[in-house]
Amino acid sequence: MDTLRYFKDLAKAQHREFRGSIASDSVGLQRVQHLVAVNAGYASWDALRGASSADRDLAVAMTLEPHLCINGFGAGSFDV
């Protein structure tokens, strides 16, 4: 999977959704890309782009499966 392409397509789709809303005039594609990157666990879009392929693979999995955590699916947090 081309993970960078996945995040680009996700940002474009979310940008289209924002454009369809009332408050869309102030939300540009770059802002949406930044929000997608932050939601995926990166500090910025550039950080997402600079991440390794394996790191982005994990970020895609976490984006597609929001209940996935360090203990598996829906297993809750790990208390030490």
N, CA, C and O atoms as a GROMACS GRO file, in nm:
protein
  320
    1MET      N    1   0.084  -0.118   0.000
    1MET     CA    2   0.000   0.000   0.000
    1MET      C    3   0.088   0.124   0.000
    1MET      O    4   0.185   0.133   0.076
    2ASP      N    5   0.055   0.217  -0.084
    2ASP     CA    6   0.125   0.346  -0.085
    2ASP      C    7   0.062   0.431   0.025
    2ASP      O    8  -0.041   0.494   0.004
    3THR      N    9   0.127   0.433   0.141
    3THR     CA   10   0.069   0.499   0.257
    3THR      C   11   0.060   0.650   0.241
    3THR      O   12  -0.035   0.712   0.289
    4LEU      N   13   0.156   0.710   0.175
    4LEU     CA   14   0.150   0.853   0.152
    4LEU      C   15   0.030   0.887   0.064
    4LEU      O   16  -0.040   0.986   0.088
    5ARG      N   17   0.005   0.805  -0.036
    5ARG     CA   18  -0.112   0.824  -0.123
    5ARG      C   19  -0.240   0.810  -0.041
    5ARG      O   20  -0.334   0.886  -0.062
    6TYR      N   21  -0.244   0.714   0.051
    6TYR     CA   22  -0.362   0.696   0.136
    6TYR      C   23  -0.392   0.825   0.212
    6TYR      O   24  -0.507   0.871   0.214
    7PHE      N   25  -0.290   0.884   0.276
    7PHE     CA   26  -0.312   1.006   0.354
    7PHE      C   27  -0.346   1.125   0.266
    7PHE      O   28  -0.425   1.210   0.306
    8LYS      N   29  -0.287   1.133   0.147
    8LYS     CA   30  -0.322   1.241   0.053
    8LYS      C   31  -0.469   1.230   0.012
    8LYS      O   32  -0.541   1.329   0.011
    9ASP      N   33  -0.512   1.108  -0.021
    9ASP     CA   34  -0.651   1.087  -0.060
    9ASP      C   35  -0.747   1.115   0.056
    9ASP      O   36  -0.855   1.171   0.036
   10LEU      N   37  -0.707   1.076   0.176
   10LEU     CA   38  -0.788   1.103   0.294
   10LEU      C   39  -0.804   1.253   0.315
   10LEU      O   40  -0.914   1.301   0.343
   11ALA      N   41  -0.695   1.327   0.302
   11ALA     CA   42  -0.700   1.473   0.318
   11ALA      C   43  -0.788   1.536   0.210
   11ALA      O   44  -0.867   1.626   0.239
   12LYS      N   45  -0.775   1.490   0.087
   12LYS     CA   46  -0.857   1.545  -0.021
   12LYS      C   47  -1.005   1.517   0.002
   12LYS      O   48  -1.089   1.604  -0.021
   13ALA      N   49  -1.037   1.397   0.049
   13ALA     CA   50  -1.177   1.363   0.077
   13ALA      C   51  -1.232   1.448   0.190
   13ALA      O   52  -1.345   1.496   0.182
   14GLN      N   53  -1.154   1.467   0.294
   14GLN     CA   54  -1.200   1.551   0.405
   14GLN      C   55  -1.212   1.696   0.363
   14GLN      O   56  -1.301   1.767   0.409
   15HIS      N   57  -1.123   1.741   0.276
   15HIS     CA   58  -1.131   1.878   0.226
   15HIS      C   59  -1.259   1.897   0.146
   15HIS      O   60  -1.325   2.001   0.158
   16ARG      N   61  -1.295   1.798   0.064
   16ARG     CA   62  -1.421   1.806  -0.012
   16ARG      C   63  -1.539   1.816   0.084
   16ARG      O   64  -1.634   1.891   0.059
   17GLU      N   65  -1.534   1.740   0.194
   17GLU     CA   66  -1.642   1.746   0.293
   17GLU      C   67  -1.650   1.886   0.355
   17GLU      O   68  -1.760   1.940   0.371
   18PHE      N   69  -1.535   1.944   0.388
   18PHE     CA   70  -1.534   2.079   0.444
   18PHE      C   71  -1.588   2.180   0.343
   18PHE      O   72  -1.662   2.271   0.380
   19ARG      N   73  -1.552   2.163   0.216
   19ARG     CA   74  -1.601   2.256   0.113
   19ARG      C   75  -1.752   2.250   0.101
   19ARG      O   76  -1.815   2.349   0.064
   20GLY      N   77  -1.809   2.135   0.132
   20GLY     CA   78  -1.954   2.120   0.126
   20GLY      C   79  -2.026   2.178   0.247
   20GLY      O   80  -2.148   2.190   0.246
   21SER      N   81  -1.951   2.213   0.350
   21SER     CA   82  -2.013   2.269   0.470
   21SER      C   83  -2.016   2.421   0.463
   21SER      O   84  -1.956   2.482   0.375
   22ILE      N   85  -2.087   2.480   0.554
   22ILE     CA   86  -2.106   2.626   0.555
   22ILE      C   87  -1.976   2.700   0.585
   22ILE      O   88  -1.947   2.802   0.523
   23ALA      N   89  -1.897   2.649   0.679
   23ALA     CA   90  -1.776   2.720   0.723
   23ALA      C   91  -1.652   2.680   0.644
   23ALA      O   92  -1.542   2.682   0.697
   24SER      N   93  -1.670   2.644   0.520
   24SER     CA   94  -1.559   2.587   0.444
   24SER      C   95  -1.463   2.689   0.385
   24SER      O   96  -1.352   2.654   0.347
   25ASP      N   97  -1.504   2.814   0.376
   25ASP     CA   98  -1.421   2.914   0.306
   25ASP      C   99  -1.284   2.930   0.369
   25ASP      O  100  -1.187   2.962   0.299
   26SER      N  101  -1.273   2.910   0.499
   26SER     CA  102  -1.146   2.935   0.567
   26SER      C  103  -1.061   2.809   0.582
   26SER      O  104  -0.953   2.816   0.641
   27VAL      N  105  -1.106   2.696   0.531
   27VAL     CA  106  -1.033   2.571   0.549
   27VAL      C  107  -0.973   2.529   0.415
   27VAL      O  108  -1.044   2.486   0.324
   28GLY      N  109  -0.841   2.542   0.405
   28GLY     CA  110  -0.771   2.503   0.283
   28GLY      C  111  -0.719   2.361   0.291
   28GLY      O  112  -0.719   2.300   0.398
   29LEU      N  113  -0.676   2.309   0.180
   29LEU     CA  114  -0.625   2.173   0.174
   29LEU      C  115  -0.503   2.155   0.265
   29LEU      O  116  -0.490   2.050   0.330
   30GLN      N  117  -0.416   2.253   0.272
   30GLN     CA  118  -0.298   2.240   0.358
   30GLN      C  119  -0.338   2.227   0.505
   30GLN      O  120  -0.276   2.150   0.579
   31ARG      N  121  -0.439   2.300   0.547
   31ARG     CA  122  -0.487   2.290   0.685
   31ARG      C  123  -0.544   2.151   0.710
   31ARG      O  124  -0.519   2.092   0.815
   32VAL      N  125  -0.617   2.098   0.616
   32VAL     CA  126  -0.675   1.964   0.631
   32VAL      C  127  -0.564   1.860   0.633
   32VAL      O  128  -0.570   1.765   0.712
   33GLN      N  129  -0.461   1.876   0.548
   33GLN     CA  130  -0.348   1.784   0.551
   33GLN      C  131  -0.281   1.785   0.688
   33GLN      O  132  -0.245   1.680   0.741
   34HIS      N  133  -0.266   1.902   0.746
   34HIS     CA  134  -0.207   1.913   0.879
   34HIS      C  135  -0.293   1.837   0.981
   34HIS      O  136  -0.240   1.763   1.064
   35LEU      N  137  -0.424   1.857   0.976
   35LEU     CA  138  -0.513   1.790   1.070
   35LEU      C  139  -0.510   1.638   1.052
   35LEU      O  140  -0.514   1.564   1.151
   36VAL      N  141  -0.503   1.592   0.929
   36VAL     CA  142  -0.493   1.448   0.903
   36VAL      C  143  -0.364   1.394   0.964
   36VAL      O  144  -0.365   1.288   1.027
   37ALA      N  145  -0.254   1.465   0.946
   37ALA     CA  146  -0.126   1.422   1.002
   37ALA      C  147  -0.131   1.418   1.154
   37ALA      O  148  -0.085   1.322   1.216
   38VAL      N  149  -0.187   1.521   1.215
   38VAL     CA  150  -0.196   1.526   1.362
   38VAL      C  151  -0.285   1.412   1.412
   38VAL      O  152  -0.251   1.346   1.511
   39ASN      N  153  -0.397   1.388   1.346
   39ASN     CA  154  -0.485   1.278   1.387
   39ASN      C  155  -0.419   1.142   1.372
   39ASN      O  156  -0.458   1.046   1.439
   40ALA      N  157  -0.320   1.133   1.283
   40ALA     CA  158  -0.247   1.008   1.263
   40ALA      C  159  -0.128   0.996   1.358
   40ALA      O  160  -0.056   0.896   1.355
   41GLY      N  161  -0.107   1.098   1.443
   41GLY     CA  162   0.000   1.091   1.542
   41GLY      C  163   0.128   1.164   1.507
   41GLY      O  164   0.230   1.144   1.572
   42TYR      N  165   0.124   1.247   1.405
   42TYR     CA  166   0.243   1.322   1.363
   42TYR      C  167   0.229   1.469   1.402
   42TYR      O  168   0.118   1.518   1.420
   43ALA      N  169   0.340   1.537   1.415
   43ALA     CA  170   0.338   1.678   1.452
   43ALA      C  171   0.293   1.767   1.337
   43ALA      O  172   0.238   1.875   1.358
   44SER      N  173   0.317   1.721   1.213
   44SER     CA  174   0.284   1.803   1.096
   44SER      C  175   0.275   1.714   0.973
   44SER      O  176   0.310   1.596   0.977
   45TRP      N  177   0.228   1.774   0.863
   45TRP     CA  178   0.223   1.702   0.736
   45TRP      C  179   0.365   1.664   0.691
   45TRP      O  180   0.386   1.555   0.638
   46ASP      N  181   0.460   1.755   0.711
   46ASP     CA  182   0.599   1.725   0.674
   46ASP      C  183   0.654   1.608   0.756
   46ASP      O  184   0.729   1.526   0.703
   47ALA      N  185   0.617   1.599   0.882
   47ALA     CA  186   0.661   1.487   0.965
   47ALA      C  187   0.603   1.356   0.914
   47ALA      O  188   0.671   1.254   0.912
   48LEU      N  189   0.478   1.359   0.873
   48LEU     CA  190   0.415   1.240   0.815
   48LEU      C  191   0.488   1.199   0.687
   48LEU      O  192   0.518   1.082   0.666
   49ARG      N  193   0.515   1.299   0.600
   49ARG     CA  194   0.583   1.270   0.474
   49ARG      C  195   0.723   1.214   0.497
   49ARG      O  196   0.770   1.130   0.420
   50GLY      N  197   0.790   1.261   0.602
   50GLY     CA  198   0.927   1.218   0.630
   50GLY      C  199   0.938   1.089   0.708
   50GLY      O  200   1.047   1.037   0.727
   51ALA      N  201   0.825   1.037   0.754
   51ALA     CA  202   0.827   0.913   0.834
   51ALA      C  203   0.861   0.794   0.745
   51ALA      O  204   0.843   0.797   0.624
   52SER      N  205   0.911   0.690   0.809
   52SER     CA  206   0.943   0.568   0.733
   52SER      C  207   0.815   0.502   0.684
   52SER      O  208   0.706   0.526   0.737
   53SER      N  209   0.830   0.421   0.584
   53SER     CA  210   0.715   0.348   0.529
   53SER      C  211   0.651   0.260   0.635
   53SER      O  212   0.528   0.251   0.643
   54ALA      N  213   0.732   0.194   0.716
   54ALA     CA  214   0.679   0.107   0.821
   54ALA      C  215   0.600   0.187   0.924
   54ALA      O  216   0.496   0.142   0.972
   55ASP      N  217   0.649   0.305   0.959
   55ASP     CA  218   0.579   0.391   1.054
   55ASP      C  219   0.446   0.437   0.997
   55ASP      O  220   0.345   0.439   1.068
   56ARG      N  221   0.443   0.474   0.869
   56ARG     CA  222   0.318   0.514   0.806
   56ARG      C  223   0.223   0.396   0.791
   56ARG      O  224   0.102   0.413   0.802
   57ASP      N  225   0.277   0.276   0.768
   57ASP     CA  226   0.192   0.157   0.763
   57ASP      C  227   0.116   0.141   0.894
   57ASP      O  228  -0.004   0.115   0.894
   58LEU      N  229   0.186   0.158   1.005
   58LEU     CA  230   0.124   0.148   1.136
   58LEU      C  231   0.020   0.259   1.154
   58LEU      O  232  -0.088   0.235   1.207
   59ALA      N  233   0.052   0.380   1.111
   59ALA     CA  234  -0.041   0.492   1.123
   59ALA      C  235  -0.169   0.466   1.042
   59ALA      O  236  -0.278   0.499   1.088
   60VAL      N  237  -0.156   0.407   0.923
   60VAL     CA  238  -0.273   0.372   0.843
   60VAL      C  239  -0.358   0.268   0.917
   60VAL      O  240  -0.480   0.282   0.924
   61ALA      N  241  -0.294   0.166   0.972
   61ALA     CA  242  -0.367   0.063   1.046
   61ALA      C  243  -0.442   0.124   1.163
   61ALA      O  244  -0.558   0.090   1.188
   62MET      N  245  -0.377   0.214   1.235
   62MET     CA  246  -0.441   0.278   1.349
   62MET      C  247  -0.556   0.369   1.304
   62MET      O  248  -0.655   0.384   1.376
   63THR      N  249  -0.544   0.430   1.187
   63THR     CA  250  -0.650   0.515   1.134
   63THR      C  251  -0.769   0.431   1.090
   63THR      O  252  -0.884   0.468   1.116
   64LEU      N  253  -0.742   0.319   1.025
   64LEU     CA  254  -0.849   0.233   0.977
   64LEU      C  255  -0.917   0.154   1.088
   64LEU      O  256  -1.034   0.119   1.078
   65GLU      N  257  -0.844   0.127   1.195
   65GLU     CA  258  -0.896   0.049   1.308
   65GLU      C  259  -0.880   0.129   1.437
   65GLU      O  260  -0.785   0.105   1.512
   66PRO      N  261  -0.970   0.224   1.464
   66PRO     CA  262  -0.953   0.312   1.580
   66PRO      C  263  -0.956   0.241   1.715
   66PRO      O  264  -0.912   0.297   1.815
   67HIS      N  265  -1.008   0.119   1.720
   67HIS     CA  266  -1.013   0.045   1.846
   67HIS      C  267  -0.886  -0.036   1.871
   67HIS      O  268  -0.873  -0.102   1.973
   68LEU      N  269  -0.793  -0.030   1.778
   68LEU     CA  270  -0.666  -0.100   1.792
   68LEU      C  271  -0.578  -0.024   1.890
   68LEU      O  272  -0.559   0.097   1.878
   69CYS      N  273  -0.524  -0.095   1.986
   69CYS     CA  274  -0.433  -0.033   2.083
   69CYS      C  275  -0.315  -0.127   2.107
   69CYS      O  276  -0.303  -0.230   2.040
   70ILE      N  277  -0.230  -0.092   2.200
   70ILE     CA  278  -0.110  -0.171   2.226
   70ILE      C  279  -0.143  -0.315   2.269
   70ILE      O  280  -0.062  -0.406   2.252
   71ASN      N  281  -0.263  -0.334   2.325
   71ASN     CA  282  -0.305  -0.466   2.372
   71ASN      C  283  -0.395  -0.539   2.275
   71ASN      O  284  -0.448  -0.645   2.308
   72GLY      N  285  -0.412  -0.487   2.157
   72GLY     CA  286  -0.499  -0.552   2.059
   72GLY      C  287  -0.625  -0.469   2.036
   72GLY      O  288  -0.627  -0.349   2.061
   73PHE      N  289  -0.730  -0.534   1.990
   73PHE     CA  290  -0.855  -0.466   1.962
   73PHE      C  291  -0.941  -0.457   2.087
   73PHE      O  292  -0.980  -0.559   2.145
   74GLY      N  293  -0.972  -0.334   2.127
   74GLY     CA  294  -1.063  -0.312   2.237
   74GLY      C  295  -1.020  -0.370   2.370
   74GLY      O  296  -1.103  -0.392   2.457
   75ALA      N  297  -0.892  -0.395   2.386
   75ALA     CA  298  -0.844  -0.459   2.508
   75ALA      C  299  -0.822  -0.361   2.622
   75ALA      O  300  -0.789  -0.403   2.733
   76GLY      N  301  -0.840  -0.235   2.597
   76GLY     CA  302  -0.820  -0.135   2.702
   76GLY      C  303  -0.676  -0.099   2.720
   76GLY      O  304  -0.588  -0.147   2.649
   77SER      N  305  -0.651  -0.015   2.816
   77SER     CA  306  -0.514   0.029   2.840
   77SER      C  307  -0.439  -0.072   2.926
   77SER      O  308  -0.499  -0.154   2.995
   78PHE      N  309  -0.312  -0.063   2.919
   78PHE     CA  310  -0.225  -0.154   2.993
   78PHE      C  311  -0.178  -0.083   3.119
   78PHE      O  312  -0.104   0.016   3.111
   79ASP      N  313  -0.220  -0.131   3.233
   79ASP     CA  314  -0.179  -0.070   3.360
   79ASP      C  315  -0.061  -0.146   3.417
   79ASP      O  316  -0.064  -0.269   3.429
   80VAL      N  317   0.041  -0.072   3.453
   80VAL     CA  318   0.162  -0.133   3.510
   80VAL      C  319   0.162  -0.114   3.659
   80VAL      O  320   0.255  -0.158   3.726
   0.00000   0.00000   0.00000
